Amino acid sequence: MKRATARNTRRPLVTALGNFRRIRWNAAVLVSLVAIGAMAIPASAEPLGPGESSSDPGIAYIPSDYPFGADSSVRALNIDTGEVERKFPVGPGPLVVKESFDHSKLYVSSLGVGLRNDGPGIQAESALSIIDKETGDVRKVQTLGPPFAVIQLSADGRNLYIPTAASVVQVLDTTTDTIIRTIPTLLPPSVVHIEVSPDEKDLYTYTGTGVITKYNMETGQPVGAQLTLGPGGWGTQSRDGRYIYAVNLAGSVAEIDTESFTISKTFKLSTFEVPVSGTLTPDGKQLWLANYAAQNIEVFDTETGSLVHTMKTSGSPSYVSFSQANDDIFYISIADYGLGDHSTAPNLPAKGYLEIYDKSTMQQIKRMYIDRVGPGAGIFP
């Protein structure tokens, strides 16, 4: 080992202090992520599912400035030039973006709490943001509690399902953009993820404390016993609705057979990887997991449950998607959330990047800076 001299002693000391601060803030961010998982892990991630792709060629819509910044918005990012072409102000701490079936509107859920964008102070609201893509106008639909988690469109795009902090799931008619139903959910509270069966007969909720419940949509009542897993993250559902993939922040994914409502398979990860997102390939044969703490993306074979590939990422990935042509990978990378721009303060929210990779070679094509972001799910072309 090289002995430190008077000339090089200061640099290792500064580096060590910097590393200590970075580790401290990285740990704080991960603790916050798990805490938010108890109330606000956002999104389902089945590629090309209802409302999960951008209809505008070359344009991605990405939630930004989550949740502490004073410029909460959805950015229309040109993936060819890297330029933000439009910016839509939305509720504080935007999380999930869905596009309406007629391609005219964007629906945006949000954490509901953040710094004000019109001056000092804190803003709080319980509302779903609806963006008119043509005019850029943003209207708010009041919800019973902040819509702080996943939102899901029905298979026909007619209904939008919105879990809120009040432990209910509200249903919005997308033709009128009005709330038409409120479904109370069982304790424990904090539903962070939901899935809706393709025929809309069943609703599945997953709480931040790890409890999954199946509901009959006609009666609004729970069906059968609850399943208990680990703290809930983002999940996904097979196209035919037969299987749900429930992501556990503590390091596993449960494949749930929806007919028997039992766990049919478990995908095991390291305890400290912190998977926050599960994305199925269009054919349903692979499950791609974004591991926040491990800073990698792992690919599992859904038939065998075996790990088939690990792709190292340049930051902490929070969401993975595929292009409509299924030839490119998109993921949001969160980086530089340690010391930040100033040595005396953390850089929160973190810097966000859109990473684009070739799906067949897994080689990077582009890396574009977005803005301050946190875990969230946009839509991609």
N, C-alpha and C positions, 0 to 999 in steps of 0.2 A: 504494500500500500504506500502511496506517495506521501511523504511527510509534509505537513503544512509548514510553510515558511512565513516570516513576517509579511512578505509581499502578497501571499495568497490567502492569508488567514481571513481577511475581511470578506472576500467574495463568498467562501463557503458559509460564513456566518449569515450573510445577507440572504444567500440562497436557502439556507436552512430555515430562517425566519419566514421567508416567502413561502417555502413548501409547507411549513406549519400552518400559516394562515390559509393557504389554499386547501390543505386537508381539512382544516376546521370548517371552512365555508362549504367545501364539497360535502362534508358530513351533514352540515346544516341543511343544505339543499336536499339531500337524500331523506333526511328526517322529515323535512317539510313535504317532500313528495309522498312519503308514506302517510303523513297526516292528511294531506290533500286526498290521498287514496281513500281515507275514511270519509271523505265528503265530496271529492271532485275529480276523480279520474275519469277522463272524458269519453273515450270513443270506441265504437266498433270499427272494424277495419276490413271487411270483406271487399276486395277490389271490385270495382264496377257494380257494386250493389246499389240499392236505391239511394240516389242522390249523392253517391260517393265519388263521382268523377266530374271534372270541369268540362262543359260543352264548348268552351271557347278555345280554339286552337292556340296552343303555345302559352296559355295563361293558367297559372295556379292561384288559388285563393287561400291565403294563409292567415290564421289568427296571430296577432302580434301584440307585444307589450303586456304580457301576462305576468303576474296580476298587479304588480306594484306601480308600474309606470303610468304616467298621466296622458298617454296617447293610445289608449286601447282601440284597436281597429282591425279590420280585415284588409290585407294588402293584395292587390291584383298584381302578381309578379310575372313579368314576361320571362319565360325560362330560356329564351334564345339570347336576349340581351342582358338579362339580369336586372333590368330596370323595373321599379314599381310604377305601374302605369296609372293606378288609381288607389285611393285609400278611403275606406268607408269607416267612419266612427261608429263604434258599437258599445255595448255594455261593458263595464269594467271586468277585466280578466277574461277575454274571449277564449273559448275552449274548442268548440266543434263547429264545423261548417258543413251544411248539406245544401244541395241544389235542387230546386223544384223540378218536377218532371217536364214542365213546359219550358225550362231553362231561363225563366224570367226573373227568378228570385233566389236569394240565398238566405238560409235560416242559420242563426248563430246563437249557440248557448254561451253562457258566461258565468264566471264564478260569483259575480254580483257585488264584489267589494274591491276597491282600489283607489288610488289617488285620483283626485279630480282632474279633468282635462281642461277646465276653464278657470283654474286658479288653485290656491293652496287648499289643503284639506282632503278629507276622505269622502268618497261617494259610495253609495250603496243603493242597489235597486233589485227588484224582482221582475224581470222582463226578458222575453225572447226578442232578439233583434231580427228584423226582416229587411233585407236589402233589395231594392229594386235595381236590377243590374243596368237597365237602360238609362234611368234618370239619376241613379246614385242616391236616391232618397232612402233614408232609414227610418222605419217606424218600429214602435215597441208594442208588444202584446204583453199585458200584465199577467204574471203567473203567480201561483200560490207558493211563494218562496222562490229564491233564486234558482234558475234552471242550470244548476252548477255541474252537470255531468254530461253523459252521453245523450244524444237525441237520435231517434230512429224513424225513418220513413217506412210506411207500409210498402208491401211489394208492388202495389199499384200506384203509390205516390199520393194517395188521397189523404191519408192521415199521418200526422207527425206526433210521435210519442215523446213526451218531455218529463223526465223525473225531476223533482225539485227538492230543495232542502227541507220542505215541510213534510217529507215522507209520503208523497203522493206521486202518481204518474198522471199527467194531464194529456189530453188528446186534442190536437189542433186540426181542424178541417182546413186543408191547404187551398181549397177553392175560395173560401171566405176569409181565411186566416183568423178564425175565431176558435176559442176553446169550447169544445162540445161535450167533454166528459172529464171527470176527475175520479181517479181510482186510488183509494187509500191503500197503502202497503203496510205489511206487518213490521213489527219491531224485530230486530234492531233497525234503527233508521239509517239514513245516509245511503240510499241506493245510488251506486256509482256507475252501474252498467245495466242495460236492459237489452233483451232480444224479443222480437215479435215474430211469431210463426208466419210463414208465407200466406196462410189462409186467414190470418188474424184471429184465430180461435184461442191461441195461447200467448201469454205474456210471461217472460222470465226476468226476474230482478236479481241483481247481485250487489250486496252491500259491501261497504268498506271494511266491515268486520268479518266478512267471509261467508255470509249466509245467502244461499240461492233458493228462491221460491218460485214455484210455478203457479200461475193464475189462469182461471177460466175467464176469457174475455166477455162471454155473455153475461155471467153472473158477477164478475169482478172478485170472486172468492178464490182463495188458495186451494190448490189441488195436491193432495198427498203430503208426505213429510218433506220438510226442508232439508237441503244438503248443506253441510258445513265444510268449508274449505279454508284457505288463508285469506289475507286481506285482498280485496278485489281490485283488479286492474282492468285494462281494456280487453275485450274479448271479441269473438266473432261467431258466425253461424254458417253452416253449410248451406248451399243454395236451395236444397230441397227441405231444409229445416230439420233434418234427422239428427244432426249433431250440433251441439254448442261447445265452443272451446272457451273455458273460463280461465282467465289468466290470474295467477296468484303472485302478488308482489314478493312473497317470501321465497319463490323459486320453483314453481311448477305450473303446469297447465293441465286442467282436467277436461277430458273429452266426455261430454254428457250425452247419453242416448235419450232423446226427448220423448220417445215412446214409452220407455220404462222409467224414465227420470232417475237413472242410475249412472254412476261413473263407469264408463266402459274402458277407459284407458287413461293413463297418467304420463305426461311428459316431464321427466325430471331434469332440473337444472341445478347449478350450484346455488347455495343459500344466498350468496352475496351478489348475484347477478342483477337482481331487481328487474324482472321483465315487466314492462308496462304496456306492451302492445302485442297483439297476435293478429296476423294477417294471413288469410288463405289465398293460395294461388287460384286463378279462375277455375281450374279443373278440380280444386279441392284436394289435390294430392300432396301438397306441401303446406306446412304452417311456418311462417316467418315470424320470429320473435325479436323485438327490439329490447335489448338488455341495457337499461340505463346505467347501472353501476359498472358493469363489465365493459361498457363501451364496445359492444359488438352486436351483430345480428346473427342469430342461429336459425338454421333451416332444419325442420323435422319432417320426416316422412309420416303422413297421417295414418297410413295403413299399418306400418310396423311400430311407429312411435320412436324410431331411431333417429339420432342426430346425423345429418348427411353433410352439413357444411357449416362453417363458422366464418363470418366476414368481419374483420376488424373495422371499426368506424373511427373517424377523426374526432368525434365528440360523443356525447351521450345521446343515443337515438331515442326518440320518444314515439315515433309513428312511422310505419312503413306502408307504402302503397306501390301500385304498378301502373304503368301507362296503359291507355285503352288498347294499344296494340300489343300489350304484354311483352314488350321487348326491353323496357327500361324500368329501373327501380327508383322510386323517390323515397327519401326519408328526411325528416327534420332532425338536425344535429344541434345539440345544445352544448356550448363551449364557453370557456373564459368566464366562468362564474366564481372564480376565486378572488384574486386581488382586484380585478377589474381595471378600469381606466386610471384609478388613483391608488396609490399604495396604502392610503389610510382608510379606504372604504371598500366594501364588497361591491361587486358588479351584478346587482340583481334588479330586474330580471337579467338573465344571461344573454349572451350573444347567440343568435340563431342563424343557422345556415341551411339552405336547401341543397342536399347532396343528390346527384343523379348518377346512377351506375348502369352499365350495360348488364342486363339480366343474364345473358349467356356466359359472358366472360367474367362478370363481377368486377370489372375495371371501372374506375371513376371516369365519368365524362365531364362533369362540371361540379363546381362548388360555389354557391352564391350566398353572399351575406344578406340576411333578411332584415333583422332588427332585433330588439330585445324580445325574447320569447320565453315561454315555459312549455311544459307538456301540453300539446294541443294537436288537433287533427284538421288539416285543411283538405282541399280537393285538388286533383291534378289532372292535366289533359291526357 
